[in-house]
Each structure stands twice: as C-alpha cells, then as structure tokens.
Amino acid sequence: MGSSIIIKDIQLNAFCGVTEAERSQPQPIIVNLTVRCPNESAFQSDQLSDTIDYAAITQCIRDIGENQRYSLLEKLTEDLCQALFQQFPLSHLKIWVRKIRAPIQDFSGSVGIRLIRSRQEILQAKHGHPSPFLMAKLARLSRGKALDVATGQGRHAYFLATQGFSVHGIDRNRNALAFLDAQAQETGRLPITTEYIDLESDDLNPPDLGTETYDVILVFFYLYRPIFPQLMKALKPGGVILYETFLLENHIQRHHPRRKEFCLESNELLALLHDFQILHYDEGDHQGSSQADRAFTARLLARKPMKEK
C-alpha cells in the first residue's frame, strides 16, 4: 500500500451477533486499520489538515460500531469501510475487525473479517465498470483534458479521473449529472466537472463544444450525427476520439435500440471521421462490462491530424 498510516486496537462494545442474545449485550470487538492518503506530500507536512485525523477516524468507527445493531460481522466491516471512504480522503484501506469472544464452544481464539479496498473499486461499484474497449485502449490516450459525451452517471468519467485525466462530462439528464456532481464532491479530489447540454436541440445548429479544447473525447453508446463536426472541432490537433456504439445488426437481431437511426451502418463511423488517422477500427459482437452484456458494436480510436506548418 506504499506509505501508510496504521491505527491499531480500536476497541468497540458493539451489538453484533447472529442470535438475539448476542445482539442484546455489547460484544468486545477490535478494529485495526491501515490507510493510505492520496497525496504523498502528507508525509512531508507538519499540518493535520494535510493528513488523516486519526481521532476523527476512531470516532467514526465507534459511532457506527456502537450505535447500530448487526447480525453479521461481515456487514459491520463493510459499513465501516464505506463510511471511511465517504468521510475521509483515503485512496486505499485495509481493515480487520475481530470479535475477541466468539460464542463457539471450546474455542478461546478470535474470529474476524479483513477487507482490502481502494477508492477506485468503491467508485466502480457505484457507477459500473468502464467499457472493455476503453480499458484496452487506455495506454494510447494522452493524459490531459477529456470530454465524456452523454456521460450519464459518469462510469467513464470516474474511471478516467482516477487515471490522471481532467474530465468534463456533458449530458441532458439533469438527475444523472446531479448524481455525478454529488459523487465527485464526496471524493473531494477527482478532477471532474459537468455541464447540462442538450446536443439534439437544433439539428442545423448543434451546441458549440469548444475549439481545440480536449486531448481526448469519449463517446459510448450515443449517436447523433449532426454533432460530429463539433466533436472534431473540439479536439486538439493530435488528440484522439474513442467511440463505440450499436450497429444496425444489434437492432435487427436483438431489437435494441428500438429505433434504427440510433445505430451505425457498417463502416459509417469511418466515413464520419474520414479526415482522421484511424488507429483502431472493428465491428462485431462485443462483450460489455459484464459477461452477460453483449452487443453488436462498431469501435474506433482515431487521431486528429496535426496542423501543417
């Protein structure tokens, strides 16, 4: 876990047990933590504000462990883990929660649960896993400013932000953007901004997305053909666009999307970005973010040409 902070032997009197008798009396429980700050400069500073407040962490654990009732030690441990990530700027956490008087006949030892979590895992659990295509092509994306088109609740925005990108997410779903904003504010450190934009408000005059603003543009499972000139304009020379969405074959065979105009014809994406350098293109029946999630899609990675000198 790199440079870490260790807090040992936090003692709780918790109401935790499978039987009603166990839950009716406080049980002695010990919590050990190893946490990692997202900023290594915390170890060069002499200011409490630059590191983790150990007393506040201890109090958070006691507030949950001693004021709620649990049947299983597993649920108590997971709740402690989630609360610590929510309330403190941790990047990694190892937590060990032990019941030191387990109600087992002829047993004098302890029983416990140990979890190891990262903030990235927590975020992915909330927002969903990023596209396998994005994961596969991540190394070819230059770190910089990224635009996530039709970001929704931000599964790709969050992933890129954890990988060192500054991400701007746009969408016309205000509730999804509010969720994304709340989660970004909760973490306090991920460089994510959002903006409400209805890209389809005017077919003849699509919204301006900026001029040579972004190093990377992502578009996943969204297709609105009039916006392509704006996407190309918004990308910096040498920047790349990563695009994946449904082929017409998915509409025909799997009846999704319901409207065929939301699907690409074969090779259409190549035609829409004909001036770009194609770094990768394929069509096929591709796996999504889970084994059961498959779709016929076109996938493209393309680079905007550099300006001629």
C-alpha positions in Angstrom: 0.0 0.0 0.0 3.0 2.4 -0.2 3.4 4.9 2.6 0.6 4.1 5.0 -0.9 5.1 8.3 -1.7 2.4 10.8 -4.2 2.6 13.6 -4.3 -0.5 15.8 -6.6 -1.9 18.5 -9.6 0.4 18.3 -11.9 -1.1 21.0 -15.6 -1.2 20.5 -18.5 -2.5 22.5 -20.7 -3.5 19.6 -24.1 -5.1 19.4 -23.2 -7.8 16.8 -24.3 -11.4 16.7 -26.4 -14.0 14.9 -28.6 -14.7 17.9 -30.9 -12.3 19.7 -28.9 -12.9 23.0 -25.7 -11.8 21.3 -27.3 -8.6 20.0 -28.8 -7.8 23.3 -25.4 -7.3 25.0 -22.4 -5.4 23.8 -19.7 -7.6 22.4 -16.0 -6.6 22.6 -14.6 -6.0 19.1 -11.2 -4.8 18.0 -10.6 -2.9 14.8 -7.2 -2.4 13.1 -6.7 -0.1 10.1 -4.0 0.6 7.5 -4.9 3.6 5.4 -3.2 5.4 2.6 -3.5 9.1 1.7 -3.9 10.0 -1.9 -1.2 12.7 -1.6 2.3 11.5 -0.6 3.1 15.1 0.5 1.1 14.4 3.6 4.3 12.7 4.9 6.3 15.9 4.4 3.9 18.2 6.1 3.5 19.0 9.8 -0.1 20.2 9.4 -3.0 18.0 10.5 -5.1 19.3 7.6 -2.7 17.7 5.1 -3.1 14.2 6.5 -5.7 11.9 8.1 -7.2 12.8 11.5 -6.7 9.6 13.5 -9.1 10.8 16.3 -11.8 11.5 13.8 -11.4 8.1 12.1 -11.6 6.4 15.5 -14.7 8.3 16.4 -16.4 7.4 13.1 -15.7 3.7 13.7 -17.1 3.9 17.3 -20.2 5.9 16.1 -21.2 3.1 13.7 -20.0 0.1 15.7 -21.6 1.1 19.0 -24.8 2.8 17.8 -26.1 0.2 15.3 -27.0 -3.5 15.6 -25.7 -6.1 13.3 -26.3 -9.8 12.8 -23.0 -10.4 10.9 -19.5 -9.1 11.4 -19.2 -9.0 7.6 -21.9 -6.3 7.3 -20.4 -4.3 10.1 -17.0 -4.4 8.4 -18.4 -3.4 5.0 -20.3 -0.5 6.6 -17.2 0.8 8.3 -15.3 0.5 5.1 -17.9 2.5 3.1 -18.2 5.2 5.8 -14.4 5.7 6.0 -14.1 6.3 2.2 -17.1 8.6 2.3 -15.9 10.8 5.2 -12.1 10.8 4.7 -9.8 11.3 1.7 -8.4 7.8 1.6 -7.1 6.2 -1.5 -6.7 2.7 0.0 -7.9 0.9 3.1 -7.1 -2.4 4.8 -9.5 -3.1 7.7 -9.5 -6.0 10.2 -12.5 -6.4 12.5 -12.3 -9.1 15.2 -14.7 -10.4 17.7 -12.5 -11.5 20.6 -15.1 -13.5 22.4 -16.7 -15.6 19.8 -19.6 -17.7 21.1 -18.1 -21.0 20.0 -17.9 -24.0 22.4 -14.3 -24.9 23.5 -12.8 -22.0 21.5 -10.7 -19.4 23.1 -9.5 -17.5 20.0 -11.0 -14.7 18.0 -12.9 -14.5 14.7 -12.7 -11.7 12.2 -13.2 -10.2 8.8 -10.4 -8.5 6.8 -11.2 -6.3 3.8 -8.9 -4.5 1.4 -10.5 -1.8 -0.7 -9.4 1.1 -3.0 -11.4 4.2 -3.7 -11.4 3.2 -7.4 -13.1 0.0 -6.5 -15.7 1.8 -4.5 -16.4 4.2 -7.4 -16.7 1.5 -9.9 -19.2 -0.4 -7.7 -21.3 2.8 -7.6 -21.0 3.7 -11.3 -20.4 0.5 -13.1 -17.3 -0.8 -14.7 -15.8 1.0 -17.7 -16.1 -0.4 -21.2 -13.6 -3.1 -22.0 -12.7 -1.1 -25.2 -11.7 1.9 -23.0 -9.7 -0.4 -20.7 -7.9 -1.9 -23.7 -7.0 1.4 -25.3 -6.2 3.4 -22.1 -2.5 3.3 -22.7 -2.9 5.1 -26.1 -4.8 8.0 -24.5 -2.6 11.0 -23.7 -3.2 12.3 -20.1 -4.9 15.6 -20.3 -8.4 17.1 -20.6 -11.1 14.7 -21.6 -14.7 15.2 -22.8 -17.2 12.5 -21.9 -20.2 12.9 -24.2 -23.5 11.7 -22.9 -21.8 10.9 -19.6 -24.8 9.8 -17.7 -23.9 8.9 -14.1 -20.2 9.0 -15.1 -18.8 5.5 -15.1 -16.2 6.5 -17.7 -15.7 10.0 -16.3 -14.8 8.5 -12.9 -12.5 5.9 -14.4 -10.6 8.4 -16.4 -10.3 10.8 -13.4 -8.8 8.0 -11.3 -6.2 7.6 -14.1 -5.0 11.1 -14.1 -7.3 12.8 -16.6 -9.2 16.0 -16.0 -12.8 15.2 -17.2 -15.7 17.3 -18.4 -19.0 15.3 -18.6 -21.9 16.6 -20.6 -25.5 15.2 -20.7 -29.1 16.3 -21.0 -30.2 14.2 -18.0 -30.1 16.6 -15.1 -30.7 13.9 -12.5 -27.7 11.9 -13.8 -25.5 15.0 -13.7 -26.6 15.8 -10.1 -25.6 12.3 -9.1 -22.3 12.6 -10.8 -21.7 16.0 -9.1 -22.6 14.7 -5.7 -20.2 11.8 -6.0 -17.4 14.0 -7.3 -17.9 16.3 -4.4 -17.9 13.4 -2.0 -14.5 12.3 -3.1 -13.2 15.9 -3.0 -10.2 15.2 -5.1 -11.2 13.8 -8.5 -11.0 16.4 -11.3 -14.5 16.1 -12.8 -16.8 18.9 -14.0 -20.2 18.5 -15.5 -22.4 20.6 -17.8 -26.1 20.3 -18.9 -26.2 20.4 -22.7 -29.0 19.2 -25.0 -27.0 18.2 -28.0 -30.1 17.5 -30.0 -31.9 20.8 -29.5 -31.2 22.1 -33.0 -30.2 19.8 -35.9 -29.0 22.7 -38.0 -27.0 24.4 -35.2 -25.7 21.9 -32.7 -24.2 23.3 -29.5 -20.6 24.5 -29.6 -18.3 22.3 -27.6 -15.2 24.5 -27.8 -12.3 24.8 -30.2 -9.2 22.6 -29.8 -10.0 22.2 -26.1 -9.7 18.4 -25.4 -6.9 15.9 -25.6 -9.4 13.0 -25.6 -13.1 12.7 -26.5 -15.2 9.7 -25.4 -18.5 8.7 -26.9 -20.1 5.5 -25.7 -23.5 4.2 -26.9 -24.7 7.6 -28.1 -25.2 8.6 -31.7 -26.3 11.9 -33.0 -24.8 12.5 -36.4 -25.1 16.3 -36.6 -22.7 16.7 -33.7 -19.7 15.2 -35.4 -18.4 18.5 -36.8 -18.4 19.9 -33.3 -16.6 16.9 -31.9 -13.9 17.2 -34.4 -13.6 21.0 -33.8 -13.4 20.5 -30.0 -10.5 18.0 -30.2 -6.9 19.3 -30.2 -4.6 18.5 -33.1 -3.1 15.2 -32.2 -5.9 14.4 -29.8 -7.9 11.2 -30.1 -11.5 10.2 -30.1 -12.6 6.9 -28.7 -16.1 5.9 -30.0 -18.2 2.8 -29.5 -21.9 2.4 -30.2 -24.5 0.0 -31.7 -24.5 -1.4 -35.2 -27.7 -1.8 -37.1 -27.2 -5.6 -36.7 -27.9 -5.2 -33.0 -31.3 -3.5 -33.7 -32.2 -6.3 -36.2 -31.1 -9.3 -34.1 -31.6 -8.0 -30.5 -34.2 -5.3 -31.0 -32.1 -2.7 -29.3 -32.1 0.2 -29.6 -35.7 0.3 -30.7 -35.1 3.0 -33.3 -32.7 2.0 -36.1 -31.5 5.6 -36.6 -29.6 5.3 -33.3 -27.5 2.6 -34.9 -24.5 2.8 -37.2 -24.3 1.2 -40.7 -21.3 -0.9 -41.4 -18.2 1.4 -41.9 -20.3 4.5 -41.3 -18.1 5.6 -38.4 -15.1 5.6 -40.7 -16.9 7.8 -43.1 -18.0 10.3 -40.4 -14.3 10.6 -39.3 -12.7 10.3 -42.8 -10.2 13.1 -42.2 -8.8 11.4 -39.0 -6.0 8.9 -38.7 -7.6 5.6 -37.8 -5.6 3.9 -35.0 -8.2 1.1 -34.5 -11.4 0.0 -36.0 -13.5 -3.1 -35.8 -17.1 -4.3 -35.9 -18.6 -7.3 -34.2 -20.4 -9.0 -31.3 -18.5 -7.5 -28.4 -18.6 -8.1 -24.7 -19.8 -5.3 -22.5 -18.9 -4.5 -18.8 -20.1 -8.0 -17.7 -20.0 -11.5 -19.2 -23.8 -11.4 -19.9 -23.7 -8.0 -21.6 -23.0 -8.3 -25.3 -23.9 -6.1 -28.3 -23.0 -5.7 -32.0 -21.0 -2.5 -32.0 -18.5 -0.5 -34.0 -15.4 0.5 -32.1 -13.0 3.2 -33.2 -9.9 5.0 -32.0 -8.8 7.9 -34.2 -6.4 10.8 -34.1 -7.0 14.3 -35.3 -4.3 15.3 -37.8 -1.7 17.8 -36.6 -1.7 21.3 -38.3 0.5 21.7 -41.2 3.4 24.2 -40.6 
